Amino acid sequence: MAKLLKRYLKPFWLSVVFALLLLFGQAFSDLSLPTYMSDIVNVGIQQGGIAESTPKAISAKAFSFIKIFMTNEEKESIDKSYTLHSVNDVGTDHDRYVKQYPLLKTEDIYILNNHITSNIMEKLDRSFSVATWTFLYTMEAMQNQENLSAQTENHAASSGISNIDFEELYLLQPTIESMSDSVVIEARIKANQTQDSMLTQSATILNGNFYRELGIDTTNIQTNYILIAGVKMLALSLAGGIASILVALLSSRIAAGVARNLRSDVFRKVTVFSNNEFDEFTTSSLITRTTNDITQIQMLLIMGVRLICYTPVMATGGITMAIVSSPSMSWIIALACGLLFLLIGIIFVLAMPKFKIMQKLIDRLNLVARENLNGMTVIRAFGTEDFEKKRFDKANMDVSKTQLFINRVMVFLMPAMMFIMNTISLLVVWVGSHQVETSGLQVGDMMAFMQYSMQIIISFLMLSLVFILVPRAAVSAARIWKVLKKDPSIQDPTNPVHFNPEMRGIVEFRNVSFRYAGADENVLSNITFTAKPGQTTAFIGSTGSGKSTLVNLIPRFYDASEGEILVDGINIKNVTQHELHDKIGYVPQKGILLSGTIASNLRYGAENASIQDLQLAANIAQASDFISKKEDGFNSPIAEGGTNVSGGQRQRLSIARALTKKPEIFIFDDSFSALDFKTDAALRKSLKEHINNATVLIVAQRISTIMNAEQIIVLDEGKIVGKGTHEELLKNCNTYYEIASSQLSKEELEHA
């Protein structure tokens, strides 16, 4: 399948690349949404919309207080990063800062310098985060001291920092500064052991208190943060939706284009097949390969461009993002992936063998249906409707049972996936809630982890659909590829020669023998004769003697196994098939007409033929009478296969089609069998009058059809047992005499 797709996707490589880029964009959008949702919960709700641990501005008192819990290096760093602004300052910047930070009217504040590098900002965030928890653990240690005043217990507890009275807290600064350094050092060690997410969250909450002290409306900050995050989510969702629509459009166009090209190539390949290839590939199988098999490839491409490319990105990205958001719960992802792989593996093992035989069963169903439709008259005539119904029911039930088995297996997939999904959700909530309770995880991170878990499971669910499409499409691709890679056994020569325009219609067999592929014996042996223009060469013999096979060698429907066949002195293997067929007007045993009109069928070999040419051909073929009786004449419609005309009419129209072409060689392969004796005689007489310059080869079962031929060749078991005129063969060939005596009266034989 890889070779076939590589070959037929090549013209659409630009669309494929664009679709892949869109899929990556959609995957990025889908994977980003849980992160924004987590930010809304963690930052927008829990942290009041404040995302940074480092305050943009802080009062001088708070600045001095928080530095108690920092190292000397950190103190030096923040001193360099902030600029003191006094209430006594003047200027435009001061007025702007007063409006932005109302506390500046009465107290000095520190404002973060502009153009702080990202590296320094990361260090500042870490310093403020660790200092926040150092402060909390220090307060906890102070609570445990018996001499701690009631004032301390009321405003500084380690359980929360969302509502701190800074004025009362600042009164404790001398007490804290007088404490043993070991207390603060121990608190700092504990702070460094706290999870990063909790450090950040607590620091931002304290940061919110710093902002409120400055007189900033933190409610407005929270509202703006949630609105901006929501707008970003909407924009990402819209972008993902547009990408999804464009991918669907591109994949449909790619799939339709590939299917169109495949159908075209398969049809072109079939048109150059010889009868040997048609013996290998049955008609029903070729129909299935051109329709159902290509449809399977088309369905795979429609779904596959999205599923095969998108779901691995989503699954991989989901796993990565889930682990990043909560490493402590990564084992849940591993458990989910293990269960999913096990489930898909079981289903794949059960369903795969059935996919491989599905297309063969459809071949069989098409074969039975085609035979029933084509042979309905025979079926009714023999009263075997019940037998054929049972035969069709068996083929139909074989397909249905296999399809039902596959469907039952695949139907089990959805509830199993949903069970795993819901179980994983419960497990995430159970484990995550305990970690939230112990401050090991934030609520938003738990929600994001749950979303990523769902994305992973849904990705695997979508990926499982690939296991439905790929096996069957792989079988179909192999069947199509087998047709496309099949080299016709009859090929045009590399350096063809051309017929001599001065020679017209001489057919010569030189020691020709033929056997069918895989056969042990020759069908024809050592056939030698010459058919000349202006003469009729007829072939007669018992059923199975090789008459039709012999004339089918001339247009190279089969190639002779031994010997040479020459037309106008040139071996037919040395000219192109097109040039050879231009010389031949072929009328098969079974008159085959194509859907259209009488005129379109007669012009099939000569599209520029005039209406006069059609009328002449119809007159010679004795078809004018029934054509003139039709309301639309030559424009009368012909149904598929010519089912709306009788067998004799169909045969006469086939003869008229060959006559319209005006070839140099006519081959009538038992083409008069459906004609009555009167029409047969009139047609042969008309042929003699109007195509007396052409070479005529007739295969016949009736003596009356060929008795006036200049050369009659009698075949028996693939060998020539007689050659001559009617009169000569009656005298010299026992086989011919036996055939003639079975059809002619004694008087007719004696008269001959």
N, C-alpha and C positions, 0 to 999 in steps of 0.2 A: 504493500500500500504506500510505503514511503516513496518509492520510485515514481509511482503514478501521481501522487500529490505534488511531488517536487516538480514534475514535468508540467502539470496543468495549472499549478499555482504561480508559475514563473511569470506569465503575462500580467498577473494581478499583484506583483510583489509590492508595488507602491501602496496599493490599498491595504494590503496585509500589514505593512509597516505602520501606516497611519492608524489602522485599527489597534495594533499593539500599543502604540503611544497613547491612544485614547483609553485603552484598558488600564494602562499604568496610571494614567491620570484619575480614572474612576476609582481604582484601588486606593490611591493616595487619599482621595476624598472620603471614601468609606472608612478607611483606617484612621482618619483624622477626627471623625465625628465623635467617637467615644472619648477621645482626649479632651475635646472641647466640653463635652458633657461632664467629664470629671472635673475640669477647671471651674465650670459653673457651680458645681456642688462644693468643691473644696475651697476655691478662691472666692467665687461670687457670693456664696451663702455662708460658709463657715468662717471665711476670713474677711468678710465684709467688702469684697471686691478689691482688696489690697493684695497684690501678687508678690511684692518685693519685701525682702527681710530688712533691707537697708532703708531707713526713712529718708525721704527727700529733704525734709526739714525736721528739726527737733529743738525743743526749748533748751536753754543753757543749763537749767537745773537737771532735766532728764539726761542731757548729754553727759553731765558730770556724774550722775547717778549710775548710768549703764556702764560707764567706763570702769567702775569698781570691779566688775565681773569679767574684765578682759585682761589679757596679758599685756606686758609693756610694749611688745611689738605691735599688738593690735591697737593699743592706744595711740601709738605713734602713727600708725597707718590712717586711722580715722581723723586724727588731728590734721593730717595733711589733706584729707579728702573733703573736709568741711571748712566753711568760712563763717566767722562770727559776724552777725549783723546786729548792731546796737539800736536801741530805741531812739537814740540821739542822731542817728545817721540821717542825711538829707539826700535828695536827688530822685530822679525818675525811677530808678531801680528800687529805691527804698519805698516809694509810694506803691509801686506794683507789688512788692513783697508784703507790705502792710495790708493791702487788699486781699492778697492770696492767703496770708497767715495773720489773722487779726491780733494774735497774742503779741506781735511785734510792736504794737502800740504801747505796751506796758512793760514787756520783758525782752531781754536779748534772746536771740535764737541762732542756731547754726543751720546753714543751708548747704546742701551737697553741691560740690563744685561741678561745673559743666565739663563735658568731654572726659569723663572717667572711663578708662579702658575696661574692656570686658574682664580681663584677668584681675584687675584691682577690684572690680565690682563683685566678682565671685568671692574674693577674699573678704570683702566687707560683709556680704550676705552671710558667709560662714561665721564671721566674728559676732555679728548681731544675733544670729540664731543660737550659737553656743552660749553667748552671754545671757540670752533670755532664759535658757534652761539652767544655767549656773545660778542665776537669780532665783528661780523657782526652788531648786534643790537647797539653796542657802536659806531661803525662807522656811523650808521644811525642817532644816536643822535647827533654826532658831525657835521654831514652835516646840521642839523637843526639850528646850532648856526651861528649867523650872522657874527661872527668874524673869522670863519673857513677860512683858506687860500685857494686859488685856487688849491694849490698843493694837498691838501687833497681830493678835489672833483675829481681830475683826477685819483687817484689810489686806492681809498678805497670806494667802493660803495657796498651797501648791496645786489645789484642785482646779484653779482657773485664774486667768489674768484678763478676762474681758472687761471687768468693771473695777479698775484700780483707781483709788483716790490718791493722785500723785502728791497732793499737798501733805497728806498724812504720811505717805511713803517717804517723802524727802526728809521728814523729821527723824526717820530711822537711819539716815545715811551715816551720822557719826557713830551710831551703835554698830552698824555693819562694818565700818572702816576699822573699828577698834577690835573686831573679832580676830581670832587667831587665823593666820593665813592658811592653816591646814584645813579649816572648814570650807573656805572658798575653793581651795585646790581640790578637795574631795568632791565638792559639788561640780566642779568643772570636769573631773574625770567621769562622773555619771552622765553629764551633759554630752560629752563626746561619744558615749556609748548609746545614746538615744538615736532612734531611726531618723534619717535625714528628713523624711517627709514630715515627721512630727516636729522636728527642730524648726523647719521652715514655717509650718502652720502656726506654731506658738509665737514665733518672731513676728509674723505678719499681724497676728492679733494684738500683740504689744505695740506694733507699729501703728495700728489703728488708734490705740489709746494716745500715742504721741500726737497723732494728727488731730484728734478731738481736743487735746490740751491746747493745740495751736489755734483752735477755733474753726477748723475745716469741717465742712458738712460731709461726713463719711457716708451718710445715706445716699447722697448724690453719687459718690464714688462707686458704691455697690451697684446702684441702678445702672450707671453707665457701663460698668464692666459686664453685667449680665446682658444688657442690650447689645453691646458690641460683640460679645461671644455668640449671642443668638443670631445676629446678622451674619457672622462668619459661618456659622453652621448652615444657615439658609443658603448662603452663597455656595458653599461646598456641596450641599445637596442638589442645588440647581445645576452646578457644573457636572456633578456625577450623573444626574439624570440626562443632561444633554449628551454627555459622552456615551452613556448607555444606548440612547436612541441612535446616535451616529454609528456606533459599533454594530447595532442590529441592522441598520441600513447597509453598511459596508459588507457585513458578513452575508447578507441576503444577495447582494450584487455579486460578490465573489463566488458564492455557491451556485447561483444561477448561471454565471459565466462559465464556471468549470463544468457544470452539467451540460450546458449547451455545447461546449467544445468536445466533451467526451462523446455525447450522442452523435455529433457530426463525424468525429473520427471513427467511431465504431461503425457507423453506417457506411462511411467511405471504405473502410476496411472490408466490410462484408460484401460490398459491391464488386470487389476485385477477387473475392474468393472463387476458387474453382469448385467443381462438384465434389472433389475430394474433401475440401474443408467443410462443405455442407453435410457430407457424410459424417464428419467428426463432431461438428456442432449442430445439434438438431435445431429446427426452426423455432420450436417453443423455447429452447434454451437461449437462443440469440435474442428473441423478443424479450425474455426476462432480463437478460443482461443489458439490453438497450433501454429498458424502462425501469423495472424495480431495482436492479442493482445500482444504476446510476442515481436513482432517487435516494438510496441509502447513503451514497457518497455525498449527495447534496445536503441531506439532513445532518450528516456529520459536520460538514463545513459550516452550516448555519449555526449549529449549537457549539461546534468545536472551537471556532475562532474565539468565542467568549469563554466557554467552559475550560478548554484545555489551557488557555493562556491566562485567564483571569483568576480561576480558582486556586492554582498553585501560589500565585502572588498573594492572594488574600489569606490563604492558609498560612504561608510562611510569615507574612507581615503580621497576621493576627497572633501567631505564636510568639513572635519577637516582641510585639507591643505588650502582650499580656505578661510576659516575663519581666519586661522593663517596669510595667506599672505595679507589679507585685511579685517580686522574686520568691517570697515565702510561700506562694500558692502555685508555683510553677509545676509542682507534682500533679496538680489537678489536670493541667493541660496534657501532661505526659500520659495520665490515665485515660483521658478522653481520646487522645490520638491512638493509643493502643487498642481501645475498644473499637474505634472506627475502622482501623486497619484490619482487625480480626473480622469484623462484620462484612466489610467489602470483600475480603479474601474468600470467605465462605461462599458468598453470593456469586463471586466470579467463578469459583471452581464448579459450582452447581450449574450455572447458566451457560458458560462458555461452550461446552460440547454441543449444546442445542443450537446455538447461533450458527455453528459451522454447517449443520445439516438443513437449516431453515431454507436457504436459497435453493437447494436441490429439491426440497419438497415443493417449493413454489414452481420450479421447472416442471415437475411432474403434474401439478395441478393445471398449469397452463397447457400442457400437452393433452391431457384428458379433455379439458374444455374445448380446445381447438379441434380435436378429432371429433367431438360430439357435434360441434357447430357445423363443421365441414361435411360430416357424414350423416346429417340428420335424416336425409331422404332414405338412405340405406338402412339406418337404424329403425325407422318407422316401417319400412318395407318388410324387414325381417322380424318386426315385433319385439325388439330387444331393448325397449326403453327401460324396463326394470333392471336389466343387467347393467346398462350404461349408467343408470342412476346410482346403483350400488358401487360401480367403479369410481364415479365422481365423488360419491359420499366418502369412500375410503381415502381418496387423495385429499379431499377437503378436511376430513377428520384428522388425518396425519398432520396437516398444517395447523389445524385448530388445537390439537393436543399439545403439539410442540410450543405453539404460541401461548397457550394457557399455562403450561409449565413455567415458561419464562416469565410471564406476567405474574404468576403466583409468587415466584421467587423475588421479583422486583417489587411487588406490592408489599412484601414483608419489610423491605428496606425503609420505607417512609416511617411506619410506626416505630421501628427499632431505632431509627435516627432520632425521632422525637422523644422517645424514652430516654436515650442517652443525653439529649439536650436538656430535658427537664431535670434529670438526675444530677447532671453537672451544675445546673443553675442552683438547685437546692444545696449541693455540696459547697458551692462558692459562697452562698449566703450564710450557711452554717459556720464554715471555717472563717470567712471574712468578718462576720459579726463578732466572733470571739477575739479576733485580732484588733478590731475597732475598739472593743471594750478595754483591751489592754494597751491601747494607744500604739499598737504595732502597725496600724493601717488606717488610712483615711477612708471615709465613706465614699467619696468620689472615686478613689482608686479601686475600691471594691466594685462599684457599679461599672467602671470602665473595664475591669477584668471580666466581669460577667458579659459585657457586650462583646468583648474580643473572643470569649469562649463560644458565644453564639455564632459569631462570624466564622470561627474555625469550623464548627460543626456544620454550618450551612455550606461552607466551601467544600467540605468532604461530601455532603449530600449532593451538591451540584456535580462534584467530581465523579460520584458514583453513576451519574447519568452517562458519563463518558464510557463507563464499562458496559452500558447497554448499547450505545451506538457504535463504539469502536470495533468490537468483535464481529458484528454483523457487517459493518462497513468494510472491515478488513477482508472478509470472505468475498464480498461483492467486488472489491477492488482487485482481488486476485483473479476473479472470473473475467472481469473486464480486461485486465492486463493480459490475460492469456489470449484473448481475441486480438488485442492490439499488437501483440508481439508475434502472432502467428503469421509466418511468411507464406503467402500463397504458393502452392506447389507448381503453379503455372505462372511463369514470369515472362515479361517482355525481354528481349535480348538487349545486351548493353549497347551493341552497335548494330541496330536493325538495318536490314536492306529493304528495298522498295520493289513493289511489283512492276513488271514490264508493262507499260500501257498498251503495247501492241498485242499482248496476249490477254484474252479475256475469258476466264472461267474454266480453264482446264484443271481438273482434279485428278490426281494420280496417287494411288496407294502402292508402295513398294515393300513387299514382305513385312507388312504391319502386323504386330501382335500386341495384345493388351491384356492386363490383368488388374483387377481392383486392388487397392491398398490392403495388405493383410491377407489376400487370397492366396491359395496354394496353386491354383491352376489358371491358365489363360482363359479369358472369355472369348478372345479372338486370336486366331493363329494363322500367320503367313498369308495375310490378305493382300492380293495384288490385283489391281484393275485400273482403268483409266476412263474417266467420264469427260465427254467433250461437249463444247458449246453446240447448241442446236439439237442436242440429243437428250433423250430421257434415259437415265440409268435407274433401274428399280431393284429393290432388295426384298426378297421374300424368304420365308422359312418358318419353321415351327416356333412356338412361343419359347423364348429363352435362347434362341439361336444366335443372338448378338446383333440384330439388325439396328436397333436404336443406339446401341453402344457404338456401332461402326460410324453412323452419321454424326454422333456427338463428338467424335474425334476431329472432325473437319473444322468446326469453330473453336476447337481446343477447350471444350468443356472438360475433357480429360485429355491427357497427353499419352501418345502411344508409348508402350513399354519398349517395343523394338520396332525397327524399320523406319520408314520415312513417309510422310504425307506431303505432297507437293501441290501447290496451287500456282498455275501459270509458271511452272518450272522451278518454283522457289519453295524450299522447305518452310512450312508454316511456323516452325519454331524460330525462324530467322527474321520474321517480320513482327511488328507490333500487333497486339490483339485488336486494337482499334482499326488498323488498316485492313486486317483480315476480315473483321466483322462487317466492314463497309462493303465488301464484295458479296456478302451472304444475306439472303432472305430466309429466315428460319421460321418454320411453323411446327410447333411441338405437338406431341400426341394429344395433350389436353389443351384446348383453346383457352388461353388466359387473357382476359381483358382487364383493363385498369379502370378505376372509377373516373368518370368524365362524360364525354359524349362520343357518339360514333365517329365524328370527324377527328376528335383528339386522339382516339385510338388508332385510326387509320394513318394519321400523320405522325405516329410515334417514331417511326424510322425515317421520316422525311418531313420535318416540321414546316417546310416552305411549299409543300405540295399544294397545287391549286385545286379548286373544287372540281375542275374537269378531270384532274388526275384521280381524285377520289371516286368520281362517277365511273371512270374507266375501270379502276381496280374493283369496284363493287360489281360492275357488269361481268367482268371475267370470273369473279368468285361466285357468281350467281346469287349475290346478296341484294341486288337493286330492288327486287320485288318487295321484300319485307321492309326494307328501309323506306321506300316510297309510301308504304301504307302507314308509317308512323307519322304522327301529327307534325313533329318538328324535323322530320327527315334526318339529315346528317347531324343535326343539332340535338337529336334525341338523347336523353341521358342514359348512361350505362352504369349500373350499380357495381359495387365492389365485387370483383371476380366475374362480372358479367352474369350475375344471377337473375337478371330481369330479361334475359333472352334464352332461347332454347339451346340445347347442345349443338344442333346443326347450324343454327344461326351464329352461335359463338365461333364455331369452327370456320364458317365462311368469312366472318369478319377477321379472324386471325389470318386467313389466306389473303384477304384483301389488304391487310396491313403489310404483309410481305411484298405484295405486288406493287403497292404504292411506293415502296422504297426503290423499285427498279434495279435490283441487284444483278450481278453477273451469274450468281449461283443460287439456285433455289433448293432448299432442303425441306421436303414434306415428310415429317416423321409420323406416318400413319395418320395423316391429317384429313383423310376422306372417310374415316370409319363411321362418322355420325351422319353421313349424307346418304340419301336414298339413291338407288341405281340410276334414276333418271337425272337427278342433279349431278351425280358423280360423272356421268357420261358427258353432260353438257359442260361441266367445269373443265374436264380434261380436254374436250374439243376446243374450248375457248382459250385454254392455256396454250395449246398447240399453235393456235392462230396468232396469238399476241406476244408470246415470249419465245419465239422460235430461234432467237439468237443466244439465249441463256442456257446454262447447264442446269438440268433438272435432275435431282436425286429424290426418289420416292421410296419410302418404306411403306409396305402395304401388306394386308392380310388377304385381300380379295384379289383373285386372279383377274377379274374384269377390270380392275383399276390399272393394272400394269401390262396387260397382254399386248398393248400396242407400243410398248417401250422398245427403243432401239437396242437396249442392253438390259438383260435381266440377270441378276446375280442371286443364286440360290445358296443360302447359308444353312448349315446343320452343325450344331454344337461348336459354333465359332469358326467353322472352316467353310471355304467355298467348295461346294460340291457340284456346282453347275454354273455356266455362264453362256449367254446367247440370247437369241430372240425366243418368243413364245413357242413358235413352231419347232425350233431347234431343240429347245429344252424338253418338249413333250417326247421327242424321239430319243434324246441322249441322256436325260437326267431322271432317274427313278423318283427321287425326292420331289422334284417339281411335278412329275406326273401324278404322284399320290395326292399332292395338294390340289392340283387341277381337277383330278377325278372326284375329289370330295366336294367340289364347288360347281363343276360344269356337268352338263348332261352328256350322255354318250355321243349324241349327235354333234354337240359342240366340239367334243374332243376329236371326233372323226373329221369334222369340217375343217378343223385346224390343221 
